[in-house]
Amino acid sequence: MTIDLRSDTVTRPTPAMLDAMTRAQVGDDVFGEDPTVNELQAFAADMFGMEAALYCSSGTQTNQIAINVHTRPGDEVICSNLSHIYLYEGGGVAQNSGVSMRLLEGNRGRITADHVLANINADDAHYPRTTLVSLENTMNKGGGALYDLNELKAIREVCSAKGLQLHCDGARLFNAVVAQELDPKVFGGIFDTISICLSKGLGAPVGSLLLGSKNFIYHAHRRRKSMGGGMRQAGFIAAAGLYALQHNISRLQDDHRRAQSMGQALKGLDWVKNIMPIDTNIVIAEMADGIPSGSVMAALAKEGIQCFTFGNDKIRLVAHLDINDEHVTAFAERVQNITRSKLEEASKERLPGMY
Ligand SMILES: *Cc1c(COP(=O)(O)O)cnc(C)c1O
């Protein structure tokens, strides 16, 4: 039994989800005629108390479209130095929108209102125009870190006072909804735009949604078309997203519980130095001095456990829909088998690091 903890994107549709997909009513969504896509968009917008939503192929696409519509070339975006839009979107922000980024160092990737305020450029021809703040919640590179709601509200106030737009990369926003027991409308009331992924913890095979005002989504829809993102009978995949929103949100708490158990299993092992606080479904473990994360990844692979490295000194493990309690028990047993001598051996065949 392989235990795949690389990402919450590795899930496969369940029989019930597949059934919803095959039964979907479809039409040409480029003509706006796909009833399932329309239903998904309306359902998600309503859930967040926002005016409109746009179904897109990926979270990278929703983020890139949002940044593009919010900014003009030469503008500056404030975000964390650990953010997905900066690290993992192929430089798309520069390529698609021609904007610069003001990278802030936060606490596990979470930036503060004071920090944002201090980094807004004065209205002076020397400086790029600061137009957008982008926050990631939960924060992937911070180990699924949760933003404090009061901090989000404070950042909202700074943005409103200074005329900045506020975007949320909410690839894992539902993990925050569940962990903090919040109504998604709370987030809908704070951000101008939100990107959510259906293909992460929610278990859909593909798809993300961009949420915002009617006017914003009108422009986002135009931009999606010019980026080649118009899809035809997309209702077949949208049905999976709709199923995910209707059935797979509250179960995220199981992922959070299992992430805690995995963290416990790693505590006290002599090759682990530290475990980041586990807020949601992501476990980031820092390796003991002199133990490269690549050799841990290789040794774990020999035990049938797949994970990714985060730099040379950390590994990331993610709980998701296809990981059950049996996997977690097996994980706890197998990590005990990894000794320093096995790591020594594994370091010779170190796997290429990821992320
Ligand atoms: C996964 C992810 C995205 C989008 O990823 P896609 O693979 O393009 O769907 C965006 N932001 C964060 C934080 C993510 O984890």
Residues whose N, C-alpha, C, O or C-beta is under 5 A from the ligand:
A	BS01	LIG	S58 G59 T60 Q61 H84 T138 N140 D169 A171
